[in-house]
Amino acid sequence: MQNELIVLSHLRWDWVWQRPQHLVSRLGSRCSTWYVEEPLTPSPGFAGPNRMNHRRVDGLNRAWLEIPEQGRHVGFFDDVLPDYIEQLPELVGPRTGDRVVWLYTPLALELALALNPTTLVYDVMDDLAAFKDAPPELVVRQRQALRRADVVFAGGRSLHRSMVRQGRADTVLFPSGVEPEHYRVPTAEPRLPGQRPVAGYVGVLDERLDLGLIAGLAKALPEWDIKMYGPVAKIDPAGLPQAPNISYEGYTCYTDLPAAMAGLDVALMPFALNEATRSISPTKTLEYLAAGLPVVSHPGAGRRRRFPGGGAPARRRRGLRGALPDAGPAGSAARAEAEDPRVAEAIPLGCDRSTDGRIRFCRRLQGAGTGGRGGQCLTGVAVRGVAVLQSADGKGAPGPVPAAAIPVR
């Protein structure tokens, strides 16, 4: 008897490494695992018929439906679901033990039920109905998935509240985490006088980004370089802001993220305030902090999170100049000139920037839950409108401190 895990996901296994890959790579090591993706076209001349294909990668079975080119994105839509329902059960074989079907998109609910699971898990990592070009039936399917699932997880507090409001009071708040050891790279050398500081974003470039804000930052801060790491999705690449100090570095694999982040002075989360970001809970928050980077973020409800030792956010918004980590919290605050009013404040967090210090700090974040304190006792003070955390004895955190622009409730 062999237990099985079958994951139905709207994200490709070999795309940006995020919540599904983190979880499935761990859970799947203990059982037979299938990771089932949306349809794709194997070659420009492929004319059908629709057929399942699969490949063994990273210790699991990756599967997808091959279809002719449609000229548009095709998900687990009604016109291809019958092919999945007919062919996938035959591919995975009959159930021989416990079979957990793990759902990331409610559009695949009918397929999930056809697999005859012993346990159906619905892991809500995004408000997919709010995304660009989302099919209208997503809302209805989500309600159905919430009713049928045995277990419902929510990847952030806003999503959790939404699932509870929709009738699943037993939804489990299961925030995404980070592998701090993955970012075990030597601390970057301080910038030499005259070197240009670098701010960067790491993630998918899509409709969630405030492109006007990025263009405004580049214009307001010509002495900074702004590097954007990640693939472009669901938006026209021609519409990306262009400036001499903006560079697009393209897709960066998970293995190379630590090296990319080591070249940054400040990390950016330049998300727009729209429906797609209303419930956002980006994993990159912890990844940035694990890399020891100050973080400057656009304000938004989805990025509010309780951090251990967290204090009230600054009420005045500050720009990137206030986030430079090379002069400690007082120096950073003193240089925090007001910039674009849409840029959120930087909130330094009291921990050292050494590799071990970053790892200890991120482990505290992951274990914080509702924001309980751990390790060094920290209190919040305000320096010229920038919230600074210092040790309870008032002496301040040693050395340069990372920063996060996550408003704290």
Secondary structure, 3 states (H helix, E strand, C coil): CCCEEEEECCCCCCCCCCHHHHHHHHHHHHCEEEEECCCECCCCCCCCCCEEEEEEECCEEEEEEECCCCCCCCCCCCCCHHHHHHHHHHHHCCCCCCEEEEECCHHHHHHHHHCCCCEEEEEECCCHHHCCCCCCCHHHHHHHHHHHCCEEEECCHHHHHHHHHCCCCCCEECCCCCCHHHHCCCCCCCCCCCCCCEEEEECCECCCECHHHHHHHHHHCCCCEEEEECCECCCCHHHCCCCCCEEEEECCCHHHHHHHHHCCCEEEECECCCHHHCCCCCCHHHHHHHCCCCEEECCCHHHCCCCCCCCCCCCCCCCHHHHCHHHHHHHHHHCCCCCCCCCCCCEECCCCCCHHHHHHHHHHHHHHCCCCCCCCCEEEEEECCEEEEEECCCCCCCCCCCEECCCCC
